[in-house]
Amino acid sequence: MNTLALGPQWLDPDYLIATFGLIGVLVIVFAESGLLIGFFLPGDSLLFTTGLLVTTNKLDRPLWLVCSLIVLAAVLGDQAGYLFGRKVGPSLFKRPDSRLFKQENVEKAHEFFEKHGPKSLILARFVPIVRTFTPIIAGVSRMNYRSFITFNLIGGALWGAGVTLLGASLGKVEFVHQHIELILVAIVLISVVPIAIEFLRARSKAKKDQPTPPHSTDRPHATPAEPRRGRHAKR
């Protein structure tokens, strides 16, 4: 199956699966779920392609086994992120930017976590970049561990198995076979939409928070000049 790569070849789902197989898929899912270096990996399109390849017998593994292993990798990835967050703590917010680390990503995940609470562990699964940093923020915030495990399992199952099963289901549709490149492009674009919306909201908020400069027409009132004394004025 030839797919349309939207970036470097090593980020193309079809190339990754063909090169590293199911083990590579599990490593990527684990890394993207909770390791700082995994935020740029193609999670959604990778899972969709995995399900599609299982259905077309190009990935010779039972679908139930593939889904189970992917969910396990996703849950363990979030677990690693949570433990990392607990260990690193607030110092994460003071870490300087680097080529693979942007403080902006941490702040976005923190705002997302504060806004949605524990359920953010489920919602963030479907938002690229945010899903990598949210379990780390949960650890930094020292979220109740029992609650974390519960939402982690639910989110890992809905995302890991859900997107994979979606790819497997659509893989049986002839239209998908004929337009697989467009389908994968659509998956990537859909996954980017939440980021674009969040960016526009943050930009709009930043503009509103800027102080309004004074109008240029506003000038201080002039003090009336003291009347000049004439030559014959009394002293």
BAKOL-250941 format. One record per atom (N, C-alpha, C): x, y, z. Coordinates in steps of 0.02 Angstrom, whole numbers, padded with zeros to 5 digits, always signed. Atoms other than C-alpha are relative to their C-alpha. Layout:
BEGIN
XYZ...
END
This chain:
BEGIN
+00043-00060+00000+00000+00000+00000+00044+00062+00000-00038-00062+00004+00073+00167-00051-00043+00056+00026+00037-00056-00030+00019+00313+00055+00035+00065-00015-00027-00067+00013+00045+00498+00038+00031+00025+00064-00035-00023-00059+00177+00554+00160-00006+00075+00006+00008-00071-00010+00145+00724+00236+00062+00031+00031-00061-00025-00030+00319+00741+00309+00057-00047-00017-00056+00045+00012+00483+00645+00323-00024-00072-00006+00021+00070+00011+00475+00463+00269-00004-00038+00066-00001+00037-00063+00517+00405+00445-00060+00017+00045+00062-00014-00036+00353+00484+00504-00061-00025-00038+00055+00027+00040+00248+00400+00369-00023-00066+00032+00024+00061-00034+00137+00267+00455+00014-00064-00038-00010+00060+00040+00149+00144+00312+00074-00022+00001-00071+00015-00002+00339+00157+00311+00020-00027+00069-00017+00022-00068+00351+00138+00500-00023-00072+00013+00027+00067-00011+00240-00017+00503+00038-00051-00042-00036+00046+00044+00328-00097+00354+00071-00012+00025-00069+00006-00022+00498-00066+00433+00006-00033+00068-00008+00022-00070+00470-00100+00618-00055-00048+00023+00052+00047-00017+00310-00203+00619-00040+00021+00061+00043-00014-00058+00194-00216+00769+00040+00026+00059-00042-00024-00055+00338-00191+00892+00012+00075-00007-00010-00072+00010+00373-00021+00814-00062+00040+00016+00062-00034-00016+00190+00027+00829-00008+00007+00076+00008-00001-00073+00189-00017+01014+00050+00048+00033-00051-00047-00027+00350+00080+01048-00022+00072-00012+00021-00068+00016+00281+00234+00961-00060+00021+00042+00059-00015-00042+00114+00224+01054+00022+00014+00071-00026-00010-00068+00208+00208+01219+00034+00068+00006-00037-00063-00003+00322+00356+01179-00046+00060-00005+00044-00058+00010+00183+00470+01118-00048+00009+00058+00049-00004-00054+00075+00431+01269+00028+00032+00063-00024-00030-00063+00192+00499+01402+00073+00019+00003-00071-00020+00001+00373+00531+01350+00006+00067-00034-00007-00067+00028+00426+00710+01316+00021-00001-00073-00026+00001+00068+00512+00658+01155-00050-00028-00050+00046+00034+00044+00357+00575+01084-00056+00043-00028+00058-00042+00018+00244+00725+01052-00009+00007-00075+00005-00012+00073+00284+00735+00864-00017-00063-00039+00011+00064+00035+00248+00552+00824-00072-00005-00026+00066+00002+00033+00100+00507+00710-00047-00051+00031+00042+00048-00037-00016+00423+00836-00064-00020-00035+00066+00015+00028-00189+00437+00757+00005-00036-00068-00006+00030+00067-00139+00399+00577+00035-00068+00004-00034+00064-00008-00025+00259+00638-00049-00055+00022+00049+00049-00024-00165+00170+00732-00050-00017-00055+00048+00012+00054-00286+00193+00588+00030-00045-00053-00033+00041+00051-00161+00121+00465+00012-00071+00024-00010+00067-00028-00123-00024+00582-00063-00042-00006+00063+00036+00006-00306-00073+00589-00016-00018-00072+00014+00013+00071-00322-00058+00401+00044-00057-00026-00046+00052+00024-00169-00169+00371-00018-00068+00029+00021+00064-00029-00235-00302+00490-00059-00028-00040+00059+00022+00038-00400-00308+00395+00018-00025-00069-00020+00020+00067-00312-00322+00227+00053-00055+00001-00048+00055-00008-00198-00460+00296+00072+00019-00018-00068-00021+00013-00042-00356+00267+00039+00006+00066-00032+00006-00066-00007-00362+00454-00029-00063+00031+00024+00067-00017-00020-00544+00502-00004-00010+00076+00013+00008-00071-00086-00530+00679-00075+00004+00012+00072-00006-00015-00260-00557+00754-00018+00071+00023+00020-00068-00017-00354-00393+00773-00007+00009+00075+00010-00006-00073-00399-00428+00955+00067+00006+00036-00067-00003-00031-00215-00455+00997+00032+00067-00012-00029-00066+00017-00160-00297+00907-00032+00054+00043+00034-00051-00040-00292-00192+00996+00020-00005+00074-00018+00010-00070-00250-00268+01166+00070+00027+00015-00069-00023-00011-00064-00233+01147+00006+00076-00007-00002-00073+00009-00094-00056+01085-00028+00035+00062+00029-00029-00061-00207-00018+01234+00050-00006+00058-00049+00010-00053-00075-00091+01351+00058+00050-00007-00055-00047+00011+00062+00016+01272-00022+00071+00016+00026-00067-00015-00047+00172+01285-00006+00012+00075+00009-00006-00073-00089+00141+01468+00068+00005+00035-00067-00002-00031+00093+00105+01514+00036+00065-00016-00030-00064+00017+00148+00261+01420-00024+00056+00044+00028-00050-00046+00031+00371+01521+00026-00010+00071-00027+00016-00066+00091+00282+01678+00071+00028+00008-00068-00026-00002+00271+00326+01637+00000+00076+00003+00005-00073-00002+00221+00506+01604-00021+00026+00068+00024-00020-00067+00129+00518+01770+00057-00004+00051-00055+00008-00047+00278+00450+01868+00055+00050-00012-00050-00050+00016+00395+00566+01776-00021+00068+00027+00025-00064-00025+00285+00714+01820+00005+00006+00076-00006-00001-00073+00281+00667+02004+00072+00010+00023-00070-00005-00018+00469+00653+02007+00029+00068-00016-00028-00064+00022+00510+00810+01910-00034+00058+00036+00036-00051-00036+00373+00916+01988+00000+00068-00035+00005-00067+00029+00362+01105+01962+00060+00021-00042-00060-00019+00038+00539+01111+01891-00011-00008-00076+00015+00008+00071+00462+01055+01726-00020+00066-00032+00023-00065+00026+00386+01229+01707+00057+00050-00006-00058-00045+00003+00559+01307+01726+00052-00025-00050-00048+00028+00047+00645+01196+01598+00005+00043-00062-00007-00043+00059+00718+01300+01456-00019-00036-00065+00019+00028+00065+00660+01276+01277+00061-00031-00034-00052+00032+00040+00761+01161+01165-00031-00021-00066+00025+00020+00066+00743+01084+00993-00061-00046+00005+00054+00048-00008+00627+00947+01057-00047+00017+00058+00041-00018-00058+00552+01037+01207-00019+00073-00005+00026-00068+00000+00442+01191+01207-00042+00011+00062+00038-00015-00060+00378+01269+01366-00073+00013-00015+00068-00014+00021+00223+01320+01269-00044-00062+00001+00037+00063+00000+00171+01137+01252-00021-00020+00071+00015+00015-00070+00180+01113+01440-00057+00044+00025+00051-00047-00024+00076+01268+01473-00069-00017-00030+00063+00018+00031-00057+01214+01347-00030-00062+00034+00025+00060-00033-00070+01042+01427-00024+00015+00071+00020-00019-00068-00080+01122+01600-00068+00034-00002+00065-00033+00006-00223+01235+01544-00055-00049-00017+00048+00051+00019-00310+01087+01465-00020-00042+00060+00013+00040-00060-00293+00986+01626-00040+00039+00052+00036-00042-00047-00353+01130+01734-00073+00010-00022+00067-00013+00026-00503+01158+01621-00045-00061+00006+00042+00060+00004-00564+00978+01606+00008-00047+00059-00008+00043-00058-00499+00900+01767+00022-00071-00019-00021+00069+00014-00473+00710+01775-00020-00027-00068+00023+00026+00065-00575+00680+01617+00045+00023-00057-00047-00022+00052-00437+00772+01522+00044-00058-00022-00040+00058+00019-00343+00606+01524-00034-00040-00055+00037+00033+00054-00480+00539+01410-00001+00045-00062+00007-00046+00056-00507+00693+01302+00067+00013-00034-00065-00016+00029-00321+00727+01279+00026-00054-00045-00022+00054+00044-00298+00557+01198-00012+00016-00073+00019-00014+00069-00379+00627+01042+00027+00068-00023-00030-00065+00018-00277+00790+01039+00076-00008-00004-00073+00008+00007-00100+00775+00967+00038+00051+00043-00044-00039-00043+00040+00847+01075-00027+00004+00071+00029-00005-00067-00079+00877+01220-00001-00068+00034+00004+00066-00030-00098+00689+01246+00067-00023+00028-00065+00018-00026+00090+00676+01274+00014+00032+00067-00018-00038-00059+00101+00809+01408-00051-00005+00056+00052+00001-00052-00064+00785+01500+00014-00048+00058-00016+00044-00057-00014+00630+01602+00059+00026+00042-00056-00030-00037+00147+00721+01649-00025+00055+00046+00030-00053-00040+00046+00871+01709-00040-00030+00058+00038+00033-00053-00065+00751+01807+00047-00021+00056-00049+00019-00050+00091+00688+01895+00027+00060+00038-00024-00061-00032+00155+00864+01928-00052+00026+00051+00055-00023-00043-00016+00908+02003-00016-00050+00056+00011+00053-00050-00008+00748+02108-00073-00021+00003+00069+00024+00006-00177+00690+02047-00007-00066+00038+00013+00062-00036-00254+00551+02152+00015-00060-00045-00024+00054+00043-00172+00392+02088-00056-00047-00022+00055+00044+00018-00330+00287+02092-00043+00030-00056+00037-00034+00053-00423+00416+01988+00040+00000-00065-00042-00001+00060-00276+00427+01869-00003-00067-00035+00002+00066+00030-00274+00239+01840-00067-00012-00036+00067+00010+00029-00462+00237+01807-00007+00036-00067+00007-00039+00062-00461+00377+01678+00053-00019-00052-00053+00023+00046-00298+00313+01604-00023-00062-00038+00024+00060+00033-00375+00143+01568-00056+00015-00050+00056-00017+00044-00533+00219+01494+00027+00035-00063-00027-00037+00056-00436+00341+01385+00042-00043-00046-00042+00044+00041-00310+00211+01328-00041-00048-00042+00042+00048+00037-00448+00090+01278-00039+00035-00056+00040-00036+00050-00555+00220+01187+00043+00022-00059-00044-00024+00054-00409+00291+01090+00036-00057-00035-00040+00053+00030-00297+00140+01064-00040-00050-00040+00042+00049+00034-00430+00013+01022-00048+00034-00049+00051-00033+00041-00556+00138+00952+00026+00020-00068-00027-00023+00064-00446+00216+00817+00023-00060-00042-00022+00060+00036-00373+00046+00771-00059-00037-00031+00060+00032+00026-00546-00031+00753-00033+00040-00054+00027-00042+00052-00601+00118+00651+00036-00013-00066-00039+00016+00059-00460+00084+00529-00017-00069-00027+00017+00068+00022-00504-00100+00525-00068-00003-00032+00068+00000+00028-00688-00065+00492-00002+00033-00068+00000-00035+00064-00657+00061+00354+00042-00036-00052-00042+00037+00046-00527-00054+00280-00039-00050-00041+00043+00046+00037-00669-00167+00223-00041+00035-00053+00040-00039+00047-00747-00026+00122+00042+00011-00064-00037-00006+00063-00698-00024-00061+00021+00072-00014-00017-00070+00011-00701+00166-00067+00065+00019+00035-00060-00014-00038-00566+00172+00066+00061-00028-00036-00056+00030+00037-00455+00054-00035+00020+00043-00059-00013-00040+00060-00472+00166-00187+00026+00070+00016-00020-00068-00018-00439+00328-00092+00037+00000+00067-00034+00006-00065-00324+00274+00050+00043+00061+00015-00042-00059-00013-00208+00423+00026-00042+00057+00028+00043-00055-00023-00351+00547+00047-00027-00014+00070+00026+00018-00066-00418+00452+00198+00052+00015+00054-00053-00012-00049-00250+00461+00288+00014+00075+00008-00008-00073-00004-00232+00645+00245-00056+00029+00043+00057-00024-00040-00406+00675+00318+00009-00015+00074-00013+00018-00070-00359+00582+00478+00049+00048+00032-00051-00046-00027-00205+00691+00500-00029+00070+00009+00029-00068-00004-00301+00852+00463-00050+00005+00058+00049-00001-00054-00441+00806+00584+00036+00002+00067-00037+00001-00063-00312+00772+00720+00033+00067+00014-00032-00065-00009-00236+00944+00691-00051+00055+00016+00052-00050-00012-00402+01037+00702-00002+00025+00073+00002-00025-00069-00406+01042+00894+00059+00045+00017-00058-00042-00012-00230+01115+00895-00011+00069-00030+00012-00064+00033-00280+01250+00771-00051+00041+00039+00051-00035-00039-00435+01294+00873+00030+00028+00064-00031-00022-00063-00334+01304+01033+00048+00058-00013-00046-00054+00017-00204+01413+00947-00037+00065-00012+00039-00060+00015-00336+01535+00884-00031+00028+00064+00027-00024-00063-00416+01543+01056+00053+00036+00041-00054-00030-00038-00250+01579+01139+00021+00067-00029-00018-00062+00033-00211+01712+01010-00052+00054+00014+00054-00048-00014-00381+01794+01034+00002+00024+00072-00004-00019-00071-00361+01791+01223+00058+00046+00013-00058-00043-00009-00188+01868+01211-00013+00071-00024+00017-00067+00025-00257+02012+01108-00045+00036+00048+00046-00031-00047-00396+02042+01233+00035+00023+00064-00036-00015-00061-00273+02042+01378+00049+00058-00007-00046-00055+00010-00164+02175+01298-00031+00065+00023+00029-00064-00022-00185+02347+01379-00015+00045-00059+00021-00045+00053-00277+02472+01272+00040+00065+00003-00039-00062-00002-00162+02616+01223-00045+00061+00001+00041-00062-00001-00226+02792+01257-00009+00028-00070+00013-00030+00065-00306+02882+01110+00047+00058-00012-00048-00053+00017-00189+02998+01020-00031+00069+00005+00034-00066-00003-00321+03135+01024-00005+00027+00071+00004-00022-00070-00319+03138+01214+00062+00040+00018-00056-00043-00020-00209+03283+01265-00016+00032+00067+00012-00034-00064-00186+03363+01435-00027+00070-00012+00030-00066+00007-00290+03518+01459+00052+00054+00012-00049-00054-00006-00188+03674+01433-00019+00047+00057+00012-00047-00054-00170+03790+01581-00006+00069-00028+00008-00067+00029-00238+03962+01539+00058+00045+00017-00058-00044-00011-00098+04087+01518-00019+00060+00044+00012-00057-00044-00082+04225+01647-00003+00064-00042+00004-00062+00041-00141+04391+01574+00060+00045+00010-00058-00043-00004+00002+04507+01534-00021+00069+00026+00013-00067-00026+00011+04670+01625+00017+00054-00052-00014-00056+00046-00003+04826+01523+00053+00047+00028-00052-00045-00020+00124+04967+01530-00024+00045+00056+00026-00047-00049+00009+05076+01634-00038-00034+00056+00036+00035-00054-00055+04944+01754+00024+00024+00067-00019-00022-00067-00057+04991+01936+00044-00052+00033-00042+00044-00038+00076+04917+02047-00016+00007+00073
END
